[in-house]
């Protein structure tokens, strides 16, 4: 069931804050019994189809629900929206958007405890968009508390398996020592991002601050959780409106980008359309992995000849993953002087008789 956007939440109040943004909603049941709410988000002249689900608390639940929903809905963008505890430099009602999510509970317990942190970065495209919205404070018109009441920060978020309720707890001390860069702490973001990275999808975590650890129960009783969830949903709504202006495009039945008068008006090329399509990048990466067995780092290979940088690539991943990472960075504009046109031209020079390469060249209208 192809759906543009997928929103994962942990709690009912987070689910409801997101669902209030949608119209024409319906319940959708997965074969496993999972129930989603699917509706429409109106973003100017465009409408997004959106599915939202309540996964429950914890990284394991978030990972399982995200994995299932990714396969079911095949979304273009995925968000986790909810509340979190503030660690520093934030107030109740502020919003923290993940530049990265750090799992802080891995480690080696010897005479001295040695943390072994695991980190998932958020998608570059969504992070850049969030930074722009936060810098301009353009999301605050969506709340009725007065402009300037709350701020948004794009910073690291710490994720673990425990509810942290005191700055005097051992867990807080661990976070303070090992993840001092984090502004917020929660229990789902790391699990949410794990399947997103495995499937090379675009995801990010948006958290409203509902407490500052000390006096958590009193803060929750005061209504801070609904406030925080509302603010996180407001930031999400602004991101969706901006995505509709810049990144969203119609798809055919195979999920490929297609031309329309509205898309043509922003003068985006067929090559750019296809490069933004995750499934098309997967197809290209698979073919290139079979042609260049040393990967994009090959000294005389097509990637380098076409002007591509290799400093961001890791030789520890599979050849196909290296190619997908390279193409993803190319789509984000951070791969050097290379373009998808120059890359496919170089590949065509090496494998002029390859029918799949010829098809890719036709896809981007490369003569």
TORZALO-718765 format. One record per residue: x, y, z of N, C-alpha, C in turn; residue in three letters. Coordinates in steps of 0.001 Angstrom, whole numbers, plus 500000, padded with zeros to 6 digits. Example, Ala and Ser with C-alpha at 12.3 -4.5 7.8 and 13.67 -1.06 7.14 Angstrom:
// TORZALO-718765
513190494310507800512300495500507800513200496700507800ALA512850497750507080513670498940507140512900500030507870SER
This chain:
// TORZALO-718765
500855498806500000500000500000500000500886501237500000UNK501165501751498824502087502879498688501539504114499397UNK502362504679500302501995505868501073503193506801501112UNK502941508093500947504048509039500851504882509106502119UNK504205509194503268504884509459504530504443508468505595UNK505386508126506467505102507248507599505529507949508878UNK504630507971509866504924508591511156504822507522512232UNK505900507319512987505916506383514109505815507182515402UNK504986506724516331504894507319517663504990506205518696UNK505239506585519947505308505595521019504044505584521867UNK503467506761522119502355506911523062501088507368522357UNK499953507122522997498669507513522422498575509024522232UNK499077509795523187498974511255523066499823511771521905UNK500941511100521609501758511457520448501025511097519155UNK500427509915519144499634509464517996498517510470517699UNK497799510873518735496670511785518555497126513158518070UNK498289513630518550498801514929518108499085514923516616UNK499607513803516099499873513688514663498576513486513895UNK497690512628514405496443512315513698495588513556513494UNK495685514528514409494901515763514268495328516582513050UNK496490516293512510496943517005511310496319516453510033UNK495664515301510122495212514588508937493714514743508712UNK493321514597507460491907514570507105491617513284506348UNK490332512973506229489899511784505482490602510523505979UNK490628510356507281491364509229507856490547507943507816UNK491286506843507779490688505514507829491641504587508566UNK491096503532509148491928502534509805492364501497508786UNK493634501136508858494200500133507959494809499036508822UNK494445497813508549494922496681509350495957495874508567UNK497080495616509207498132494770508639497788493303508895UNK498348492425508102498076490988508262498466490482509644UNK499446491128510275499867490721511613498898491175512696UNK497951492048512342497035492608513327497329494044513678UNK498484494572513268498808495975513523497780496879512844UNK497389497940513551496381498857513023496997500244512869UNK496859500810511683497378502131511366496218503077511071UNK496469504349511250495539505360510759496178505986509526UNK495426506000508443495936506533507189495030507668506742UNK495634508792506352494850509938505943495634510850505032UNK495168512085504919495751513056504006496232514277504769UNK497433514717504439497944515988504960497968516976503807UNK497209518067503940497146519081502892498308520041503046UNK499177520086502031500359520943502061500310521896500875UNK499593522991501038499465523932499941498651523335498812UNK499226523307497625498521522766496465498708521264496331UNK499434520641497237499691519202497167499129518509498395UNK498820517232498250498380516410499369499341515238499538UNK499731514983500791500515513799501105499585512718501652UNK499777511485501245499155510367501951500061510004503121UNK499476509854504306500245509683505536499681508515506343UNK500556507664506846500171506599507769500844506856509110UNK500102506670510194500655506883511534500314505675512391UNK501256505286513262501055504121514108501619504390515496UNK501001503789516500501495503828517881502261502538518139UNK503573502641518262504425501451518372504561500947519799UNK504339501824520789504634501463522165506027501910522556UNK506321501831523840507592502338524355508735501374524081UNK509936501920523902511138501116523802511696500993522406UNK513008500848522321513692500751521032513316499501520255UNK513078498392520967512718497148520277511367497298519590UNK510379497833520319509058498037519715509144498987518524UNK509931500050518669510067501023517585510700500381516354UNK511725499561516566512395498908515440511461497942514727UNK510730497134515500509839496143514899508716496814514112UNK508104497845514695506990498503514025507456499263512794UNK508625499891512882509152500620511728509479499669510591UNK510094498542510902510424497539509886509157497057509173UNK508135496733509956506890496231509378506207497293508502UNK506155498519509020505461499590508301506216500015507042UNK507541499952507067508321500286505874507962499359504715UNK507867498079505000507542497110503955506106497272503475UNK505221497621504384503800497699504066503451498950503262UNK504012500098503657503611501370503066504598501918502026UNK505847501443502023506856501917501068506917503452501026UNK507121504113502182507069505587502222508326506226501654UNK508196507487501255509332508273500797510109508848501978UNK509377509281503022509992509884504203509354509276505443UNK510164509131506508509687508525507747510102509408508917UNK509170509636509825509421510485510985509040509741512264UNK509805509946513316509353509569514651508996510860515365UNK507790510935515895507311512152516547506852511802517957UNK507386512525518956506995512234520322507592513204521311UNK507614512780522576508115513619523665509411513020524196UNK510157513819524925511439513378525478511767514206526714UNK512743513730527465513248514492528598514390515391528172UNK514417516598528701515489517522528372516695517318529256UNK517883517286528651519128517101529395519827518420529685UNK519839519330528725520498520622528911520047521580527818UNK520144522866528094519951523930527102518574523929526458UNK517575523301527092516216523305526562515233523543527703UNK514029523956527346512946524171528303511752523328527886UNK510813523152528804509605522402528487508867523081527330UNK508509522291526330507845522812525142508765523043523970UNK510067523131524205511014523236523099511009521944522290UNK511534522014521069511576520848520188513022520543519833UNK513405519279519954514741518826519558514582517843518399UNK515255518137517306515229517282516128516598516618516020UNK516613515333515751517858514566515816518808514892514684UNK520001515381515018521092515329514049521637513909513997UNK521547513236515149521913511832515286521277511307516559UNK521101510002516640520601509365517860521680508416518362UNK522020508550519641523130507806520236522586506820521261UNK522838505535521042522451504513522011523551504435523064UNK523210504827524284524241505057525303524481503866526222UNK523703502791526114523804501720527110524724500576526723UNK525291500609525516526269499594525175527590499869525883UNK528286498823526288529563499037526961530195497749527453UNK531370497890528027532095496760528607532239497006530096UNK531672496091530901531679496247532355532846495476532946UNK533966496149533180535123495578533846535362496311535149UNK536616496418535549536927497198536746536495498649536545UNK536629499096535312536142500426534948535185500261533774UNK533978500834533883532992500712532815533429501533531603UNK533445500888530448533851501556529212532674501585528244UNK532081502760528020530947502851527096531360502487525682UNK530469501798524990530647501506523572529380501984522870UNK529452503198522399528266503858521881527988503436520440UNK526712503369520104526275503154518728525491504383518289UNK525709504813517057525129506069516583524501505874515205UNK523306506421515043522685506525513727522430507997513422UNK522992508523512343522671509899511955521294509961511315UNK520650511114511426519405511336510698519724511599509231UNK518726511517508383518909511767506963519383513196506720UNK520359513357505841520954514674505589519920515658505045UNK519115515214504101518119516098503481517139516632504516UNK516633515743505379515664516162506389516321517013507469UNK517579516706507793518297517516508780518502518934508276UNK518892519065507011519095520396506432517795521193506421UNK516695520526506099515400521198506097515016521641507501UNK515228520766508488514902521102509873515720522296510368UNK516983522355509984517822523482510377517273524794509836UNK516826524774508595516275525985507991515021526439508721UNK514131525497509035512886525829509730513177526341511135UNK514112525695511836514456526130513187515090527511513181UNK515943527757512219516639529052512135515654530190511887UNK514670529952511054513691530986510725512515531008511694UNK512440530016512592511314529894513539509973529877512809UNK509960529346511580508751529397510756507671528439511220UNK508006527502512106507029526538512592506134527103513688UNK506554528196514317505859528654515519504493529266515241UNK504213529619514000502870530127513700501819529035513845UNK502245527774513961501316526655514084500872526406515516UNK501412527152516470500979527052517862500455528409518301UNK499555528434519270498862529676519613499365530309520906UNK500601530011521274501152530548522522501912531845522308UNK501957532338521087502721533551520810504071533215520221UNK504477533961519205505762533706518568506895533908519557UNK507882533045519466509039533159520354508890532423521663UNK507757531748521856507552531042523125508465529840523261UNK508742529176522146509538527949522182510600527997521082UNK511627527209521247512686527143520245512831525714519749UNK513513525555518645513820524242518094515323524127517907UNK515864522957518215517298522697518087517507521411517305UNK518466521410516401518849520196515681520148519720516316UNK520032518762517206521157518319518033521066516803518272UNK522128516206518831522074514778519155521038514475520235UNK520457513284520136519504512768521112520043511449521641UNK519944511248522952520374509997523583519174509064523697UNK519389507788523386518315506795523480518807505596524274UNK517978505133525189518308503959525985517070503128526230UNK517099502348527293515991501443527601515294501797528904UNK515647502920529505515104503279530816514474504667530781UNK513435504851531597512893506182531832513800506867532846UNK514394507993532478515318508715533359514539509818534062UNK514508509774535393513670510708536152514447511580537120UNK515762511449537169516527512238538133517945512460537653UNK518467513635537934519863513927537623520816513236538589UNK520259512625539625521101511898540585521150510399540297UNK520493509951539253520462508529538932521753508103538245UNK522049506805538346523248506263537700523147506389536187UNK521936506243535647521760506358534198522067507771533730UNK521622508767534498521921510145534109523426510390534142UNK524101509858535143525556510025535216526242509412534004UNK525734508235533567526288507592532375526090508480531155UNK524881509011530987524602509880529845525467511126529899UNK525560511723531076526320512962531232527794512766530901UNK528326511589531204529743511322530951529996510867529503UNK529105510018528983529377509386527685528713510092526511UNK527623510821526772526864511438525685526556512891526061UNK527576513608526430527374514972526926526865515923525856UNK526972515529524594526511516401523516525005516347523304UNK524315515370523907522884515198523683522068516231524458UNK521003516730523824520106517684524466518872517018525047UNK518553515807524588517336515133525032517600513643525186UNK516764513000525995516890511564526207515523510918526027UNK515501509751525370514255509036525106514540507553524949UNK513530506785524473513648505332524486513351504650523153UNK513165505416522073512758504784520821513572505176519587UNK514245506306519620514850506848518407515878505954517762UNK516675505266518555517712504404517992517087503207517287UNK516093502598517926515404501474517293514683501885516034UNK514128503083516024513443503614514848514401503768513668UNK515594504313513914516520504580512824517233503329512303UNK517285502268513107518006501062512680517454500487511373UNK516166500180511260515671499648509976515677500683508862UNK515574501949509197515630502992508172516994502992507494UNK518052502872508279519388502799507698519584501503506930UNK519036500412507440519182499128506749518524499151505375UNK517432499907505249516703499976503978517052501222503166UNK518043501989503637518483503194502924517329504175502707UNK516517504373503734515385505290503672515741506628504320UNK514820507591504232515038508940504755514203509132506019UNK514870509218507173514148509337508429514794510305509391UNK513993510793510346514470511727511358513556511645512575UNK514067512049513739513319512017514997513005513446515418UNK511738513688515784511295515001516261510726514812517658UNK511287515505518638510887515333520033510546516671520686UNK509366516731521295509025517857522145509479517575523570UNK510024518579524246510538518385525608509381518480526594UNK509144517373527322508022517319528266508447517434529714UNK509738517259530007510233517394531373511731517619531333UNK512279518033532450513719518294532561514362517345533570UNK513840516121533628514309515030534484513937515240535945UNK514401516312536554514003516573537929512512516913537967UNK511793516375538948510362516635539118509571516230537878UNK509948515092537294509283514615536085507800514376536321UNK507449513738537454506045513421537718505202514687537800UNK505744515706538444505008516969538563504846517634537211UNK505875517568536380505788518157535044504738517440534206UNK504741516101534275503751515341533518502336515672533983UNK502157515811535318500830516109535862500345517489535449UNK501257518383535125500887519743534753500416519852533305UNK500491518759532561500079518792531156501214519036530190UNK502428518819530619503578519095529754503694518102528607UNK503231516870528793503338515897527697502464516269526498UNK501173516584526686500388517033525525500957518286524863UNK501493519212525667502121520417525120503311520043524249UNK504162519168524766505359518769524030504992518015522754UNK503999517137522825503570516388521653502984517320520596UNK502198518303521037501631519274520103502715520053519388UNK503747520486520121504819521264519509505636520426518533UNK505875519163518887506590518275517965505780518073516681UNK504460517907516826503602517753515650503572519028514817UNK503634520190515477503657521459514741504921521578513911UNK506057521159514467507302521205513699507230520233512522UNK506671519041512766506473518080511683505653518698510556UNK504542519357510911503661519936509894504408520941509030UNK505262521753509645506019522734508865507005522040507934UNK507615520952508399508520520197507540507781519621506332UNK506572519133506546505826518536505447505438519583504408UNK505059520771504868504723521837503929505937522201503083UNK507106522299503722508319522644502982508747521508502053UNK508560520271502478508866519140501602507996519176500358UNK506741519520500537505836519575499403506271520619498385UNK506843521708498852507298522767497953508509522342497127UNK509378521558497740510696521354497153510970519938496682UNK510546518954497446511024517606497203509969516634496700UNK508728516899496972507718515892496642507397515894495160UNK507285514704494582506898514591493195506007513377493004UNK505131513374492011504255512219491783505062511012491318UNK504507509817491573505176508562491213504257507714490345UNK504857506902489476504041505973488721503838504698489528UNK503226503698488930502893502482489683504119501725490162UNK505241501951489521506485501292489931507261502135490935UNK506684503257491343507378504115492307508364505061491676UNK508381505151490342509331506019489673508752507421489531UNK509626508430489614509180509807489477508708510053488054UNK507620510840487925507091511170486610506918512665486499UNK506885513138485268506725514560485015505266514968485178UNK505046516191485657503727516794485684503917518272485489UNK502869519022485101503034520467484932503572521147486168UNK503119520702487371503575521353488603505053521114488840UNK505499519878488560506911519577488762507762520295487725UNK507307520333486486508068521011485443508245522484485751UNK507293523071486476507353524497486775508554524849487622UNK509085523894488383510260524181489196511532523745488493UNK511408523387487233512563523124486372513503522084486945UNK512949520952487381513769519861487884513930518840486779UNK515148518408486504515409517511485380514950516093485674UNK514797515309484619514455513898484785515528513172485578UNK516781513550485356517876512911486096517746513160487589UNK517404514393487983517245514713489401516076513961489991UNK514968513869489247513806513112489703514211511683490051UNK514892511031489133515232509631489322516268509447490418UNK517228510342490495518251510218491522517647510345492915UNK516558511082493051515880511210494339515039509985494678UNK514867509090493720514055507902493927514902506773494507UNK514572506344495724515384505345496420515439504034495662UNK514319503589495115514291502305494415515163502350493162UNK515130503464492434515967503588491243517448503555491627UNK517811504240492728519209504206493188519619502780493560UNK518703502035494180519000500632494504519311499842493233UNK518517500032492194518731499309490943520089499652490337UNK520419500945490320521705501364489754522860500809490589UNK522742500891491920523817500400492792524062498909492574UNK522988498151492419523135496703492211523876496404490913UNK523527497119489857524199496895488575525666497327488648UNK525931498485489243527312498968489330528176498043490186UNK527573497457491215528331496520492063528770495302491269UNK527953494878490300528332493745489462529366494097488413UNK529438495379488046530384495808487019531726496222487591UNK531702496853488757532938497347489381533091496662490733UNK533740495516490738533813494686491936534667495292493034UNK535490496302492710536271496995493739535499498161494339UNK534297498414493835533480499484494370533823500844493782UNK533155501898494274533397503245493741534770503804494091UNK535496503152495005536827503649495374537910503211494395UNK537563502390493416538540501908492428539244503094491762UNK540566503055491740541360504216491310541070504643489874UNK540805503699489008540550504043487603539087503829487227UNK538230503692488241536833503389487990536019504597487561UNK534770504339487204533895505377486660533598506475487672UNK533464506120488948533114507128489957534166508233490026UNK535428507830490116536506508826490197536662509575488884UNK536566508886487766536720509548486476535625510585486233UNK534460510341486825533340511262486651533393512433487627UNK534413512453488519534575513575489443534082513329490849UNK533835512065491204533282511761492514534313511690493622UNK533909512125494839534744511999496029534510510631496665UNK535529510115497368535408508806498015535703508882499509UNK535957510079500021536376510210501418535296509779502401UNK534029509819501991532944509465502896532601507975502831UNK533247507209501968532924505804501798533723504933502755UNK533124503805503144533782502844504026533963501526503291UNK535162500989503350535435499704502705534921498515503508UNK534388498796504714533912497706505567532522497221505167UNK531802497977504345530473497556503915530565496813502585UNK529458496199502181529448495459500926529634496408499749UNK530026495853498609530242496679497419528938497368497014UNK527835496640497085526553497251496717526199498388497678UNK526470498198498978526195499259499950527077500479499702UNK528342500233499311529227501352498985528675502157497812UNK528194501449496807527635502152495650526363502900496027UNK525521502292496861524286502989497250524608504236498064UNK525579504118498988525978505279499783526513506385498888UNK527306506003497898527844506992496964526726507692496195UNK525751506925495721524635507516494977523752508375495881UNK523593507944497136522804508736498080523472510086498335UNK524792510058498521525517511309498726525450512177497459UNK525481511548496305525330512285495047523973512973494997UNK522931512279495435521585512868495449521504514063496402UNK522326514038497452522320515123498436523225516278498030UNK523985516092496945524833517167496442526194517257497102UNK526608516206497826527876516283498539528889515249498094UNK528940514951496788529822513892496290530948514412495416UNK531136515714495363532186516290494525531619516912493266UNK532400516902492200531979517501490927531139516553490085UNK530929515352490562530217514332489807528725514651489711UNK528096514241488624526641514254488465526216512869488013UNK524932512579488087524476511268487618524718511143486112UNK524645512265485392524937512242483960526396511864483700UNK527328512521484412528749512240484173529107510821484601UNK528460510334485664528731508972486121528288507951485073UNK527053508075484594526567507099483627527290507201482290UNK527748508397481937528571508529480731529864507734480886UNK530503507842482066531751507114482301531521505609482309UNK530414505176482911530104503746482938529821503251481522UNK529116504051480749528799503650479375530063503510478534UNK531086504329478827532358504181478114532992502825478405UNK532832502352479655533427501069480039532596499878479579UNK531282500039479560530395498908479271529314499357478274UNK529743499688477082528836500253476076527749499270475650UNK528009497980475792527022497001475360526092496522476456UNK526220497055477663525384496600478778523978497196478648UNK522992496315478518521622496792478282521048497547479478UNK521431497171480690520903497855481874521456499273481976UNK522736499427481637523322500770481634522663501616480548UNK522407501024479419521712501748478359520336502208478825UNK519637501343479577518313501706480083518398502854481073UNK519405502804481971519571503903482936519818505219482200UNK520631505166481151520906506379480369519636506906479713UNK518792505996479234517520506410478661516607506998479728UNK516655506411480936515817506910482028516062508384482297UNK517348508793482283517666510184482587517775511036481319UNK517374510429480182517368511129478906518772511552478481UNK519725510666478749521108510916478380521319510416476962UNK521546511316476038521701510949474616523063510314474394UNK
